[in-house]
Amino acid sequence: MKLSIVGSGYVGLVTGACFAEVGHSVICVDNDQSKVKQLQAGQIPIYEPGLEELIKKNVAAGRLTFTASIAEGVQNSEVVFIAVPTPPREDGSVDLSFIEKVAREVAAVLTEYRVIVDKSTVPVKTGDKVAQTIARYNKKKVEFDVVSNPEFLREGSAVADLMKPDRIVIGADSEKAVKTMRAIYEPFKAKILVTDLNSAELIKHAANSFLALKISYINALSAICEASGANVEMVADGMGADHRIGRAFLNAGIGYGGSCFPKDISAFIKISEELGYDFKLLKEVEHINAHQRERFLKKIRETLWVFKDKQIGLLGLAFKGNTDDVRSSVAIELAQQMLKEGAKIKAYDPKAMDKAAPLFKSKGFTMCASAEEVAEGADAIILATEWVDFKTIDWGSMASKMISPILFDGRNLLNPDKMSKFGYQYFSIGR
Ligand code: UGA
């Protein structure tokens, strides 16, 4: 099928590459000319495992092209996907101006029937607004359908998530559009769930909020475990073995971050408020998330006494492992707080250093070329991102480079007994 995708960010780019991989002909549209030029030259603006190979392969096969012209995309495809950012406003609500602009631009170049699919995370009832906008700006009164098809990919495993999804959600009020959408997803051999437009939009916010709730639940339990001497990992294993609960997203840590959860949970609280419901449960999820970071900082402060003039080695800057994304990264927020309190920080991340560098203006912050360099003369090391690479560091040699081996593992990535054997005063979360 001929498809176009407006917006070449994480979702748009990975979706485009995966659609091309299963045989569709895909045009990726982006209004950022320099990004389009970069992509046309074979440079991929984000780090995502497997993405570069997939893009190169499908570009070479002639199934994937890039353009800055929305008209070119809309006129040469049967289905137009919208995958533009929906950033948060100051009050937590969602800024839908990019979606609205794309709806107007698509409407202006419509010449025959098209299915217009929203893939961005949007508040319930946005599809209705998109349909009204397209109807208003579609001067030739061409027939069209609007569909909601939320995306559930995770950064760091986006290609795998898209190629083998748990489910595909298609929210539509037209049989014709559902038939077209089923045809697009047929090669993925996945479970397809057809709903009305509003339900599909709600599923996305409901799913992300529930996952964040699981994380906050286990983080709250981690505080109980610390106070009682229980081990949060054992508790999570025991709970997670019940298939009604599941073990996934029960890893205690320094709290969730990233470009999705913090924004989506506040948005969902706001959306609920506008619909007349005070979602106190989700407010508590946010509260626990912020408190978890505070608890971690308190533990470090109590051990080091004061941050001023201390040299902290920071392992990890990305909001989670396997990505170079630093948006709303708890690792960065921790670093900024410690710098504010007078600490000096030497940091290392396998992929995120380029994106993190502009966020640090302080003289007290330096990037290192390796994890070993971070340990040199450090008063303590903080592990803040769950990179598997950090498991295989030579922790014995790291200990010998430090002033005194103190390690705060914010992701429960390392084995406490092993770390004690290396001589570390080792702290982790809830165990
Ligand atoms: C999340 C959802 O998992 C995706 O399904 C969704 O499509 C995406 O948001 C989105 O809305 O676009 P993502 O933000 O890429 O994906 O990352 P996650 O793997 O969900 O992790 C989010 C945060 O939670 C990270 O900071 C991670 O470190 C943290 N986390 C995750 C935990 O602290 N504990 C866990 O057990 C799992």
Residues whose N, C-alpha, C, O or C-beta is under 5 A from the ligand:
A	BS01	UGA	E151 F152 L153 R154 E155 I215 F249 L250 N251 G253 G255 Y256 G257 G258 C260 F261 F319 K320
